[in-house]
Amino acid sequence: MTDEKPPDRIKSAYELALERLARQGIEPPREDSLSAETRARIAEARQKTSAKLAELEILHRDALRKAHDPVAREKSEEEYARERRRLEDERDRQVERLRRG
């Protein structure tokens, strides 16, 4: 038999994951790092970007339906990928700026 005593309560999956991270030497996330206002602003930035990405995808699909030339389709795909990366990078920069304060 082991000398370990049973826990007072059952641990959540989150608590167990934090313990595994600690055993691996990884620092747990700080819960007090962002204010409620900052979290709301980050969520708003992500939501706006999601809306722009959805609009971009709709316009892209419409352009693909209208394009019959393979070269035009390829150009449209490249422009779509480039614009999508730009929007995602812009969102990531904005989120990072908000996190830093």
Contacts in CASP RR format, 6 or more apart in sequence:
PFRMAT RR
TARGET T0000
AUTHOR 0000-0000-0000
METHOD contacts of the structure
MODEL  1
MTDEKPPDRIKSAYELALERLARQGIEPPREDSLSAETRARIAEARQKTS
AKLAELEILHRDALRKAHDPVAREKSEEEYARERRRLEDERDRQVERLRR
G
11 19 0 8 1.000
18 28 0 8 1.000
21 27 0 8 1.000
21 28 0 8 1.000
22 28 0 8 1.000
33 99 0 8 1.000
34 42 0 8 1.000
34 99 0 8 1.000
38 98 0 8 1.000
38 99 0 8 1.000
38 101 0 8 1.000
41 98 0 8 1.000
42 95 0 8 1.000
42 98 0 8 1.000
42 99 0 8 1.000
45 91 0 8 1.000
45 94 0 8 1.000
45 95 0 8 1.000
45 98 0 8 1.000
46 91 0 8 1.000
46 95 0 8 1.000
49 87 0 8 1.000
49 88 0 8 1.000
49 90 0 8 1.000
49 91 0 8 1.000
52 87 0 8 1.000
53 84 0 8 1.000
53 87 0 8 1.000
53 88 0 8 1.000
56 80 0 8 1.000
56 83 0 8 1.000
56 84 0 8 1.000
56 87 0 8 1.000
57 80 0 8 1.000
60 76 0 8 1.000
60 80 0 8 1.000
63 76 0 8 1.000
64 73 0 8 1.000
64 76 0 8 1.000
64 77 0 8 1.000
67 73 0 8 1.000
67 76 0 8 1.000
END
